[in-house]
Amino acid sequence: MTEEQRRLLASIPKSELLAELVRRENQPPQEQVHPWCDDCAHYKTFDGAGDPPAKFNPCSKKHKPHFWTPRPWESPETFGYYLAVCEDRKPVHEQVRESAMPPHHIR
């Protein structure tokens, strides 16, 4: 950060900066750029019959992931759970993850 940028930020009241952070946090995302939860070792699939129950959580660490639904211009396969920041993320090697999943779960 340059000295000019620091001076500019210092001139803005803290209440306005906090309000801007809240606005940014509350606006819906325009694209999904975060890691997918199904690439994490703590991700679990629903293996029961039918649809998963409303309280089903795919994170074994009990985080509350967001669900991304593809936009009209995105590929239909672009969907799933994600978290912008996850302190428990544990990547799974692609080959290990795919060999452990049934064939219809592979993207």
HELIX and SHEET records of a PDB file:
HELIX    1   1 GLU A    3  SER A   11  1                                   9    
HELIX    2   2 LYS A   14  ASN A   26  1                                  13    
HELIX    3   3 CYS A   37  ASP A   39  5                                   3    
HELIX    4   4 GLU A   94  ALA A  100  1                                   7    
HELIX    5   5 PRO A  103  HIS A  105  5                                   3    
SHEET    1   A 2 HIS A  66  TRP A  68  0                                        
SHEET    2   A 2 GLY A  80  TYR A  82 -1                                        
END                                                                             
